[in-house]
Amino acid sequence: MAKARSPNYPGVSLEEAVRLVEQLHDAEPHQHPVPKNTILEHWNYTPKSSTGLVSLAALNKFGLLDFEGRGEDRKGRLTDRALDIVLPESPRQKAALREAALAPGIHANLWEEFKAKLPTDSTLRYTLIREKGFTQTGAEEFIKQFRATIEFANLAASESESNGSGDSQEPPQGELGKALVGVSQPKQRENAMGAEAAVRDLTIPLSGGRMAILRAPVTLTKADHKFLTDYLTLMRDALIAAPEASEAEDDGGNGE
């Protein structure tokens, strides 16, 4: 009789996987493909080490290590996602951590079902065994790894940000809300007085595939907002040139 097996899942947490990525990057900084056994050697594992092989598979499941070749000729290379996580000053570190945490199918499936409100271990264990095909031992090991990965990637905070909670303002509603599709992350820029102020760029789509970019402070007062709207209204005649030509472009120029 065949031994029962749980579905594939990373055998180590994301935190441990990132530690192994850092170790491999320190040993092989030039990003050449590295033989599998050499990678294991960098991690102080033997070629036949079950823990080492589980770690290799886990990095692949998290999307941190790509493989080429087969058998003894197999080589691995760190992915762009892995580099986004471990390189200093990476602007994509948080996003890459979230992507890695949800890369394994079972992780994405459970996060989609429960989000940050995970049930108790008992309920989660029941779900894994009865609905996901896990063994008792597999479920126990997976729960520890999954909870540790969620905490390390700070998925709960990412979920709050995506839902607009915290200190962020509610997004605009109606047509203006649809138009503001390209709001950048706040940046520190030097203003005319020499002091630094946090600003963001709002990319506003116009007709004919054109774009307008509004650079403004991250926070505006009501007086600031009124001044901007009044100013744009005042500048309307200067901004709108040859309205007839613009209208012809909007109609596609076919006259129908």
Secondary structure, 3 states (H helix, E strand, C coil): CCCCCCCCCCCCCHHHHHHHHHHHHHHCCCCCCEEHHHHHHHCCCCCCCHHHHHHHHHHHHCCCEEEECCHHHCEEEECHHHHHHHCCCCCCHHHHHHHHHCCCHHHHHHHHHHCCCCCCHHHHHHHHHHHCCCCHHHHHHHHHHHHHHHHHHCHHHHHHHHCCCCCCCCCCCHHHHHHCCEECCCEEEECCCCCEEEEEEEEEECHHHCEEEEEEECCCCHHHHHHHHHHHHHCHHHHCCCHHHHHHHHCCCCCC
